[in-house]
Amino acid sequence: MLINYWDIAIEASVGYGQYLMRDILNPTWGSYFYWLIGLSVLVWSVEIIIPWRKGQAIVRKDFWLDGFYMFFNFFIFSLIGYNAASMVGVALFSDFIGWFGLENIVALEIGTWPRWLQLLTMFVVADFIHFNIHRLLHKVPMLWEFHKLHHSVKEMGFAAHLRFHWMESVMYKSIQYIPLAMIGFGISDFFLIHIFAITIGHLNHSNINMNYGPLKYIINNPKMHIWHHAKKGLQEHPTGINFGISLSIWDYIFKTAHVPKDGRDLELGFEEDDKYPTSFLKQIIYPIFKNK
């Protein structure tokens, strides 16, 4: 059995490496690597043309660090072991439920629904899960030490969306696996949803003045999300505000929404962020060795 899991890990690791090379060297319309770069360049271009904070540099503070996080969190991390660990985790879970005579845990089969309704359901369910995980990252002290990395951004721009600790990827993907599996979704369904969520996330963190009008009560936006990163906001609301990832409606439903005024010039960060590491390696190990 152990050998089988090892084989799964090796196959997953090699398979992901081959997929990434194909995605880069032989791109198609479904090439995630170039979708991510294209969306990033598009949102950055809008920031340059119509910036909200006009005095902010085009290449803002920590721009290149955030750019590296983009490639690390979405590609390098998976390449160096996460994809293999994920596949082993799925195999372990399948073996576990197999002990009870189950082949899957689908509780609601929606495969016969119209495709658009399936994708919408997946998007809403996944976003609600992410909203609650985000709340945990703020409320649980140990998890907050990991999440501090995302809040160490001092100037907001699209790439700030992708500055986060790799442990958050583990949390988000692990916790969402069972609920999404229970409604019959596989990993292949994630592409369109993920691209849409990445676009909203880029915009939320961008230097663009927009709140989508009446849709601001449904879709997260830069004028709302900047308050989530406000240093004073964390002082007044220690467990956080505006937790919505793609959708803002959860904050209005659960009364965690807070947009008192225009937040264009807010100071970003958290208490004593001047002592927080500024290099990639130190930021990655900070939560583990902080008290040492």
Phi, psi and omega in degrees: 000315179299319179297322179298317179295323177296317178299320178298317181296313180297314181298319180294319181294313179294318181297320178293320178300318179294319178298315182296320178296317178297319182298324182276315188273332180230067186294148173233183178295343179257019182282106184298322181306312183279333172299315181296315179295316181298314178297321180295314179296320180297310181293321177299321179298319178294321176302319182291319185285314182228071182289144175285309176264097189292338180275355181282135182296148177301314172263087188287175179303130178067021180302313184287328175297315179296323177298320178294319178301324179303311182285325180293308186292329185261342183228304186296317181301316178294322183293324185270006173152336186293321180297320178296315180297322180296315181294324176294320178299318178297317180296318178298318180293319179297320178293323181297310180290338177295331176298337181259012178077021181255142175263334177204177180240027180295118180258336180224108183273110182247016181297341180270354179290160173303145185304317182297325180287324175299312182294319178297317179298315179298316181299312182294315180297314181297319181293324178294321176297315181296323177303315182287326175295319179300321177296320178298320180300332179270328188270333180266115186309316181297319180289327179298327179298328175284320185287342178305328181304315180295326182273003177280356177297129181253340174228125187277137176200167187308320186288345176298336177304328189255009173269099177207159182285144182300335179298332178294323176300317179299315181296306184302311186287326180289315183290326182281345188300308184293311179303319180287325177296329182289344175250017168080027179261139177253172183298332182292340180281350189283338193302304182298317179298317183293318179298318178296317180294321178297319179298312179297319180298317176301313181295320180303323184264002187281165174268056182233135182273093179206148173220006174069017177062225181300336180289352179298338179278356179242315185253133177297154187205163184301322184287342175267315188290334181297332177290334176294329182265358184293132180296316179294326179299320179289332176290319183278333180230081188305330180266008172097166177217163174051065184275350184307138177271290175259324183253134177270346186300329180297322179294322179288324179292316185262012173060041174248009179281140180206103177223077187288332182196182177297129184252024186307316188254024179296145171281131183258157176125206181211171182303132178061032178290348177291343178265358183283141181302152182248353180257155183303307185298318180292325178292323181292322182269351185306310183297333183278321185249012184308312184275003180256000000 
